[in-house]
Amino acid sequence: TQYFGIGQMEKSFAEYRFQKRGYLQSGLVTIKTPWTEASGWKFDPIKGGLPRDGSLGAILAIDVLEHIPNYHIVAEAMVDS
């Protein structure tokens, strides 16, 4: 499972919960971030975390797309993932 959170606090909370339950140590969950060197350390959900190779079987985006500028581009990237 790959976890991709758009907010730092939300990501930190999820990471804490995964760590507490042992999911990170066992490799059951991998945390992705939308800010990486590829995006110049700026928020970029396209370059930051989504693979564009069709490797993801499903993506859940719950109460999030309305908060992302140009969400249609992110939705397209999600389909490609």
The 8 nearest C-alpha neighbors of each residue, nearest first, counted from 0:
[[1, 28, 27, 29, 2, 30, 26, 55],
 [0, 2, 29, 28, 30, 3, 31, 27],
 [1, 3, 30, 31, 29, 4, 0, 28],
 [4, 2, 31, 32, 30, 1, 5, 48],
 [5, 3, 10, 6, 32, 2, 9, 31],
 [4, 6, 33, 3, 7, 10, 32, 9],
 [7, 5, 9, 8, 4, 10, 11, 33],
 [6, 8, 10, 9, 11, 5, 4, 12],
 [9, 7, 11, 10, 6, 12, 13, 5],
 [8, 10, 12, 6, 11, 7, 13, 4],
 [11, 9, 7, 4, 13, 8, 12, 6],
 [10, 12, 14, 8, 9, 13, 7, 15],
 [13, 11, 15, 9, 14, 10, 8, 16],
 [12, 14, 16, 10, 15, 11, 17, 9],
 [13, 15, 11, 17, 12, 16, 18, 10],
 [14, 16, 12, 18, 13, 17, 19, 11],
 [17, 15, 19, 13, 18, 14, 20, 12],
 [18, 16, 14, 22, 20, 19, 15, 23],
 [19, 17, 21, 15, 16, 20, 23, 14],
 [20, 18, 16, 17, 21, 15, 22, 14],
 [19, 21, 17, 18, 22, 16, 23, 15],
 [22, 20, 18, 24, 19, 23, 17, 25],
 [21, 23, 27, 17, 25, 28, 24, 20],
 [24, 22, 26, 28, 25, 18, 21, 17],
 [23, 25, 21, 26, 22, 18, 27, 28],
 [26, 24, 22, 23, 27, 21, 28, 18],
 [25, 27, 23, 28, 24, 22, 29, 21],
 [26, 28, 22, 25, 0, 23, 29, 24],
 [29, 27, 0, 23, 26, 22, 1, 30],
 [30, 28, 1, 2, 0, 31, 23, 26],
 [29, 31, 2, 1, 3, 28, 32, 14],
 [32, 30, 3, 48, 2, 29, 1, 33],
 [31, 33, 34, 48, 3, 47, 4, 30],
 [32, 34, 47, 44, 43, 48, 42, 5],
 [35, 33, 40, 42, 47, 41, 32, 43],
 [36, 34, 40, 37, 47, 38, 39, 33],
 [35, 37, 39, 40, 38, 34, 47, 41],
 [38, 36, 35, 39, 46, 47, 40, 34],
 [39, 37, 40, 35, 36, 41, 46, 47],
 [38, 40, 36, 41, 37, 35, 34, 42],
 [41, 39, 34, 35, 36, 38, 42, 37],
 [42, 40, 34, 39, 38, 43, 35, 33],
 [43, 41, 34, 33, 44, 40, 38, 47],
 [42, 44, 33, 47, 45, 46, 38, 41],
 [45, 43, 33, 47, 46, 48, 42, 49],
 [44, 46, 43, 47, 49, 73, 48, 76],
 [47, 45, 38, 43, 44, 48, 37, 49],
 [48, 46, 33, 44, 34, 35, 43, 45],
 [47, 49, 33, 31, 32, 46, 44, 50],
 [48, 50, 45, 51, 80, 47, 44, 46],
 [49, 51, 80, 52, 48, 54, 53, 55],
 [52, 50, 80, 79, 53, 49, 76, 54],
 [51, 53, 54, 50, 80, 79, 55, 49],
 [52, 54, 80, 79, 55, 51, 50, 56],
 [53, 55, 52, 80, 56, 50, 51, 79],
 [56, 54, 80, 57, 53, 58, 50, 52],
 [55, 57, 54, 58, 53, 80, 0, 78],
 [56, 58, 55, 59, 80, 77, 78, 54],
 [59, 57, 60, 56, 77, 55, 80, 78],
 [58, 60, 61, 57, 77, 63, 62, 2],
 [61, 59, 63, 58, 62, 64, 74, 77],
 [60, 62, 63, 59, 64, 58, 65, 66],
 [63, 61, 64, 60, 65, 66, 59, 67],
 [62, 64, 61, 66, 65, 60, 67, 5],
 [65, 63, 66, 67, 70, 62, 60, 61],
 [64, 66, 63, 67, 70, 62, 68, 69],
 [67, 65, 64, 63, 68, 70, 62, 69],
 [66, 68, 70, 64, 65, 69, 63, 73],
 [67, 69, 70, 66, 65, 64, 71, 73],
 [70, 68, 71, 72, 67, 73, 64, 74],
 [69, 71, 73, 67, 72, 68, 64, 74],
 [70, 72, 74, 73, 69, 75, 68, 64],
 [73, 71, 75, 70, 74, 69, 76, 45],
 [72, 74, 76, 70, 75, 71, 77, 45],
 [75, 73, 77, 71, 76, 72, 70, 78],
 [74, 76, 72, 78, 77, 73, 71, 79],
 [77, 75, 73, 79, 78, 74, 80, 72],
 [78, 76, 74, 80, 75, 79, 73, 58],
 [77, 79, 75, 76, 80, 74, 53, 58],
 [80, 78, 76, 77, 51, 53, 75, 52],
 [79, 53, 51, 77, 78, 50, 55, 52]]
